[in-house]
Amino acid sequence: MPTDFRTILALDVPVIVQIGRRQLPLSDVLNWAPGAIIELPKNADDPLDLHVNNKPVGTGAAVKVGENFGIRINEIADPAERVKALGG
């Protein structure tokens, strides 16, 4: 494997698990305080969206890993699509 390819594969990329998205007026956002609850337009049983570099690459379900949360991947884009999400 060429050194340049190994370097690319070692790069850290942003991975985001999105549970939902909602638009709100700025006035609502400014009124948030600790303990505020923001309702999301998604059912609790719906799959979570998995993004790499802010591009969708799959879906999954929330799991507990020790004291942390994780995601069990249910669907994932093929490798070419994942590379495309990185801008390649």
OpenMM code with the backbone's topology and positions (N, CA, C; nanometers):
from openmm import Vec3, app, unit

residues = "MET PRO THR ASP PHE ARG THR ILE LEU ALA LEU ASP VAL PRO VAL ILE VAL GLN ILE GLY ARG ARG GLN LEU PRO LEU SER ASP VAL LEU ASN TRP ALA PRO GLY ALA ILE ILE GLU LEU PRO LYS ASN ALA ASP ASP PRO LEU ASP LEU HIS VAL ASN ASN LYS PRO VAL GLY THR GLY ALA ALA VAL LYS VAL GLY GLU ASN PHE GLY ILE ARG ILE ASN GLU ILE ALA ASP PRO ALA GLU ARG VAL LYS ALA LEU GLY GLY".split()
positions = [
    Vec3(0.0859, -0.1173, 0.0000),
    Vec3(0.0000, 0.0000, 0.0000),
    Vec3(0.0908, 0.1240, 0.0000),
    Vec3(0.0713, 0.2177, -0.0921),
    Vec3(0.1556, 0.3374, -0.0958),
    Vec3(0.1401, 0.4200, 0.0310),
    Vec3(0.2460, 0.4879, 0.0688),
    Vec3(0.2458, 0.5685, 0.1907),
    Vec3(0.1367, 0.6744, 0.1877),
    Vec3(0.1150, 0.7401, 0.0728),
    Vec3(0.0130, 0.8445, 0.0647),
    Vec3(-0.1258, 0.7897, 0.0977),
    Vec3(-0.1543, 0.6687, 0.0525),
    Vec3(-0.2841, 0.6073, 0.0786),
    Vec3(-0.3005, 0.5782, 0.2275),
    Vec3(-0.1950, 0.5299, 0.2914),
    Vec3(-0.2001, 0.5040, 0.4365),
    Vec3(-0.2254, 0.6335, 0.5125),
    Vec3(-0.1627, 0.7408, 0.4683),
    Vec3(-0.1812, 0.8709, 0.5333),
    Vec3(-0.3264, 0.9151, 0.5217),
    Vec3(-0.3844, 0.8990, 0.4052),
    Vec3(-0.5246, 0.9369, 0.3847),
    Vec3(-0.6157, 0.8538, 0.4742),
    Vec3(-0.5916, 0.7245, 0.4823),
    Vec3(-0.6763, 0.6369, 0.5646),
    Vec3(-0.6625, 0.6665, 0.7133),
    Vec3(-0.5543, 0.7315, 0.7538),
    Vec3(-0.5331, 0.7638, 0.8951),
    Vec3(-0.5951, 0.8986, 0.9339),
    Vec3(-0.6480, 0.9730, 0.8371),
    Vec3(-0.7061, 1.1037, 0.8670),
    Vec3(-0.8296, 1.0895, 0.9554),
    Vec3(-0.8442, 1.1811, 1.0491),
    Vec3(-0.9659, 1.1890, 1.1299),
    Vec3(-1.0695, 1.2697, 1.0530),
    Vec3(-1.1923, 1.2219, 1.0494),
    Vec3(-1.3008, 1.2925, 0.9824),
    Vec3(-1.4160, 1.3095, 1.0807),
    Vec3(-1.4939, 1.4177, 1.0653),
    Vec3(-1.6073, 1.4373, 1.1558),
    Vec3(-1.7192, 1.3366, 1.1287),
    Vec3(-1.7604, 1.2669, 1.2326),
    Vec3(-1.8709, 1.1713, 1.2250),
    Vec3(-1.9825, 1.2246, 1.3137),
    Vec3(-2.1010, 1.2380, 1.2561),
    Vec3(-2.2150, 1.2947, 1.3277),
    Vec3(-2.3291, 1.1947, 1.3253),
    Vec3(-2.3903, 1.1722, 1.4404),
    Vec3(-2.5120, 1.0918, 1.4483),
    Vec3(-2.6240, 1.1897, 1.4804),
    Vec3(-2.7161, 1.2029, 1.3869),
    Vec3(-2.8219, 1.3024, 1.3996),
    Vec3(-2.9515, 1.2350, 1.4415),
    Vec3(-3.0054, 1.2793, 1.5550),
    Vec3(-3.1317, 1.2216, 1.6012),
    Vec3(-3.2514, 1.2966, 1.5452),
    Vec3(-3.2317, 1.4170, 1.4983),
    Vec3(-3.3410, 1.4939, 1.4404),
    Vec3(-3.2950, 1.6339, 1.4069),
    Vec3(-3.3843, 1.7074, 1.3420),
    Vec3(-3.3530, 1.8435, 1.3006),
    Vec3(-3.4817, 1.9250, 1.3065),
    Vec3(-3.4681, 2.0491, 1.3483),
    Vec3(-3.5861, 2.1341, 1.3576),
    Vec3(-3.5440, 2.2791, 1.3425),
    Vec3(-3.6255, 2.3573, 1.2758),
    Vec3(-3.6013, 2.5007, 1.2669),
    Vec3(-3.6892, 2.5704, 1.3682),
    Vec3(-3.6290, 2.6657, 1.4391),
    Vec3(-3.7013, 2.7417, 1.5407),
    Vec3(-3.6680, 2.8888, 1.5252),
    Vec3(-3.7594, 2.9759, 1.5670),
    Vec3(-3.7271, 3.1183, 1.5657),
    Vec3(-3.6112, 3.1463, 1.6624),
    Vec3(-3.5297, 3.2426, 1.6269),
    Vec3(-3.4166, 3.2793, 1.7116),
    Vec3(-3.4631, 3.3187, 1.8513),
    Vec3(-3.5804, 3.3786, 1.8604),
    Vec3(-3.6313, 3.4181, 1.9931),
    Vec3(-3.6485, 3.2965, 2.0832),
    Vec3(-3.6924, 3.1826, 2.0262),
    Vec3(-3.7054, 3.0594, 2.1056),
    Vec3(-3.5684, 3.0107, 2.1519),
    Vec3(-3.4716, 3.0137, 2.0614),
    Vec3(-3.3361, 2.9677, 2.0957),
    Vec3(-3.2783, 3.0539, 2.2077),
    Vec3(-3.3006, 3.1840, 2.2020),
    Vec3(-3.2473, 3.2740, 2.3048),
    Vec3(-3.3136, 3.2529, 2.4398),
    Vec3(-3.4314, 3.1928, 2.4406),
    Vec3(-3.5019, 3.1666, 2.5662),
    Vec3(-3.4684, 3.0312, 2.6276),
    Vec3(-3.3833, 2.9515, 2.5624),
    Vec3(-3.3449, 2.8229, 2.6187),
    Vec3(-3.2732, 2.8417, 2.7509),
    Vec3(-3.2935, 2.7460, 2.8392),
    Vec3(-3.2259, 2.7423, 2.9692),
    Vec3(-3.2010, 2.5959, 3.0017),
    Vec3(-3.1105, 2.5690, 3.0964),
    Vec3(-3.0898, 2.4292, 3.1356),
    Vec3(-3.2234, 2.3644, 3.1728),
    Vec3(-3.2448, 2.2449, 3.1221),
    Vec3(-3.3685, 2.1721, 3.1479),
    Vec3(-3.4731, 2.1890, 3.0385),
    Vec3(-3.4476, 2.2806, 2.9432),
    Vec3(-3.5418, 2.2997, 2.8332),
    Vec3(-3.5452, 2.1730, 2.7477),
    Vec3(-3.6600, 2.1440, 2.6920),
    Vec3(-3.6765, 2.0272, 2.6053),
    Vec3(-3.7147, 2.0774, 2.4671),
    Vec3(-3.6458, 2.0278, 2.3661),
    Vec3(-3.6744, 2.0626, 2.2275),
    Vec3(-3.7332, 1.9389, 2.1618),
    Vec3(-3.8580, 1.9468, 2.1220),
    Vec3(-3.9231, 1.8331, 2.0575),
    Vec3(-3.8763, 1.8250, 1.9126),
    Vec3(-3.8406, 1.7055, 1.8716),
    Vec3(-3.7942, 1.6828, 1.7356),
    Vec3(-3.9014, 1.6078, 1.6574),
    Vec3(-3.9153, 1.6390, 1.5277),
    Vec3(-4.0199, 1.5741, 1.4475),
    Vec3(-3.9765, 1.4356, 1.3987),
    Vec3(-3.9450, 1.3491, 1.4932),
    Vec3(-3.8995, 1.2147, 1.4586),
    Vec3(-3.9452, 1.1207, 1.5698),
    Vec3(-3.9937, 1.0032, 1.5326),
    Vec3(-4.0354, 0.9056, 1.6331),
    Vec3(-3.9132, 0.8469, 1.7024),
    Vec3(-3.9297, 0.8085, 1.8262),
    Vec3(-3.8193, 0.7520, 1.9039),
    Vec3(-3.7656, 0.6235, 1.8417),
    Vec3(-3.8497, 0.5515, 1.7666),
    Vec3(-3.8068, 0.4259, 1.7046),
    Vec3(-3.7471, 0.4433, 1.5649),
    Vec3(-3.7517, 0.5650, 1.5105),
    Vec3(-3.6970, 0.5887, 1.3765),
    Vec3(-3.5455, 0.5745, 1.3781),
    Vec3(-3.4868, 0.5337, 1.2652),
    Vec3(-3.3410, 0.5220, 1.2600),
    Vec3(-3.2732, 0.6580, 1.2741),
    Vec3(-3.1526, 0.6558, 1.3279),
    Vec3(-3.0704, 0.7757, 1.3398),
    Vec3(-2.9902, 0.7914, 1.2104),
    Vec3(-2.9659, 0.9142, 1.1722),
    Vec3(-2.8896, 0.9415, 1.0507),
    Vec3(-2.7416, 0.9504, 1.0828),
    Vec3(-2.6593, 0.8839, 1.0039),
    Vec3(-2.5141, 0.8838, 1.0202),
    Vec3(-2.4529, 0.9676, 0.9087),
    Vec3(-2.3763, 1.0679, 0.9477),
    Vec3(-2.3118, 1.1585, 0.8519),
    Vec3(-2.1605, 1.1531, 0.8709),
    Vec3(-2.0890, 1.1626, 0.7615),
    Vec3(-1.9440, 1.1802, 0.7639),
    Vec3(-1.9156, 1.3059, 0.6845),
    Vec3(-1.8424, 1.3978, 0.7468),
    Vec3(-1.8100, 1.5246, 0.6807),
    Vec3(-1.9382, 1.5965, 0.6379),
    Vec3(-2.0414, 1.5897, 0.7235),
    Vec3(-2.1719, 1.6525, 0.7000),
    Vec3(-2.2474, 1.5971, 0.5795),
    Vec3(-2.2126, 1.4780, 0.5338),
    Vec3(-2.2815, 1.4135, 0.4224),
    Vec3(-2.3410, 1.2811, 0.4720),
    Vec3(-2.4678, 1.2513, 0.4375),
    Vec3(-2.5285, 1.1263, 0.4843),
    Vec3(-2.4612, 1.0040, 0.4221),
    Vec3(-2.4290, 0.9064, 0.5080),
    Vec3(-2.3660, 0.7831, 0.4601),
    Vec3(-2.4353, 0.6574, 0.5125),
    Vec3(-2.5339, 0.6733, 0.6015),
    Vec3(-2.6007, 0.5551, 0.6527),
    Vec3(-2.7012, 0.5876, 0.7607),
    Vec3(-2.7587, 0.4810, 0.8178),
    Vec3(-2.8528, 0.4939, 0.9284),
    Vec3(-2.8227, 0.3865, 1.0316),
    Vec3(-2.8735, 0.4068, 1.1509),
    Vec3(-2.8521, 0.3085, 1.2558),
    Vec3(-2.9448, 0.3309, 1.3731),
    Vec3(-2.9191, 0.2568, 1.4789),
    Vec3(-2.9992, 0.2640, 1.6006),
    Vec3(-2.9086, 0.2946, 1.7189),
    Vec3(-2.9612, 0.3701, 1.8131),
    Vec3(-2.8849, 0.4038, 1.9332),
    Vec3(-2.8651, 0.2793, 2.0184),
    Vec3(-2.7454, 0.2647, 2.0731),
    Vec3(-2.7145, 0.1564, 2.1658),
    Vec3(-2.6354, 0.2144, 2.2824),
    Vec3(-2.6374, 0.1445, 2.3926),
    Vec3(-2.5585, 0.1843, 2.5085),
    Vec3(-2.4312, 0.1005, 2.5088),
    Vec3(-2.3178, 0.1675, 2.5215),
    Vec3(-2.1879, 0.1012, 2.5264),
    Vec3(-2.1237, 0.1409, 2.6590),
    Vec3(-2.1355, 0.0543, 2.7584),
    Vec3(-2.0885, 0.0927, 2.8920),
    Vec3(-2.1730, 0.2082, 2.9415),
    Vec3(-2.1080, 0.3198, 2.9731),
    Vec3(-2.1796, 0.4396, 3.0174),
    Vec3(-2.1997, 0.5387, 2.9033),
    Vec3(-2.1632, 0.5017, 2.7818),
    Vec3(-2.1726, 0.5912, 2.6667),
    Vec3(-2.2812, 0.5456, 2.5706),
    Vec3(-2.3151, 0.6341, 2.4775),
    Vec3(-2.4040, 0.5997, 2.3677),
    Vec3(-2.3208, 0.5606, 2.2477),
    Vec3(-2.3781, 0.4805, 2.1610),
    Vec3(-2.3153, 0.4440, 2.0355),
    Vec3(-2.4235, 0.4286, 1.9306),
    Vec3(-2.3843, 0.3867, 1.8113),
    Vec3(-2.4802, 0.3629, 1.7046),
    Vec3(-2.4506, 0.2268, 1.6419),
    Vec3(-2.5541, 0.1469, 1.6283),
    Vec3(-2.5430, 0.0193, 1.5559),
    Vec3(-2.5866, 0.0488, 1.4133),
    Vec3(-2.4965, 0.0321, 1.3192),
    Vec3(-2.5239, 0.0675, 1.1806),
    Vec3(-2.6178, -0.0354, 1.1186),
    Vec3(-2.7288, 0.0144, 1.0634),
    Vec3(-2.8267, -0.0703, 0.9950),
    Vec3(-2.8074, -0.0668, 0.8436),
    Vec3(-2.7768, 0.0502, 0.7921),
    Vec3(-2.7527, 0.0672, 0.6486),
    Vec3(-2.6302, 0.1562, 0.6326),
    Vec3(-2.5484, 0.1270, 0.5317),
    Vec3(-2.4294, 0.2078, 0.5064),
    Vec3(-2.4108, 0.2191, 0.3554),
    Vec3(-2.3678, 0.3352, 0.3108),
    Vec3(-2.3422, 0.3561, 0.1684),
    Vec3(-2.2238, 0.2703, 0.1253),
    Vec3(-2.2180, 0.2401, -0.0041),
    Vec3(-2.1045, 0.1624, -0.0532),
    Vec3(-1.9774, 0.2473, -0.0411),
    Vec3(-1.8597, 0.1846, -0.0450),
    Vec3(-1.7343, 0.2588, -0.0251),
    Vec3(-1.7177, 0.3788, -0.1188),
    Vec3(-1.7616, 0.3679, -0.2429),
    Vec3(-1.7483, 0.4803, -0.3361),
    Vec3(-1.8299, 0.6000, -0.2889),
    Vec3(-1.9504, 0.5747, -0.2372),
    Vec3(-2.0342, 0.6828, -0.1858),
    Vec3(-1.9735, 0.7448, -0.0600),
    Vec3(-1.9111, 0.6614, 0.0242),
    Vec3(-1.8477, 0.7151, 0.1453),
    Vec3(-1.7282, 0.8020, 0.1094),
    Vec3(-1.6522, 0.7623, 0.0089),
    Vec3(-1.5391, 0.8441, -0.0364),
    Vec3(-1.5914, 0.9748, -0.0945),
    Vec3(-1.7015, 0.9675, -0.1685),
    Vec3(-1.7638, 1.0872, -0.2262),
    Vec3(-1.8059, 1.1840, -0.1158),
    Vec3(-1.8548, 1.1302, -0.0031),
    Vec3(-1.8939, 1.2140, 0.1099),
    Vec3(-1.7745, 1.2899, 0.1671),
    Vec3(-1.6555, 1.2368, 0.1466),
    Vec3(-1.5351, 1.3044, 0.1955),
    Vec3(-1.4852, 1.4098, 0.0972),
    Vec3(-1.5549, 1.4231, -0.0153),
    Vec3(-1.5151, 1.5208, -0.1141),
    Vec3(-1.4258, 1.4607, -0.2221),
    Vec3(-1.4159, 1.3275, -0.2258),
    Vec3(-1.3293, 1.2615, -0.3239),
    Vec3(-1.3996, 1.2221, -0.4499),
] * unit.nanometer
topology = app.Topology()
chain = topology.addChain("A")
for resn in residues:
    res = topology.addResidue(resn, chain)
    for name in ("N", "CA", "C"):
        topology.addAtom(name, app.Element.getBySymbol(name[0]), res)
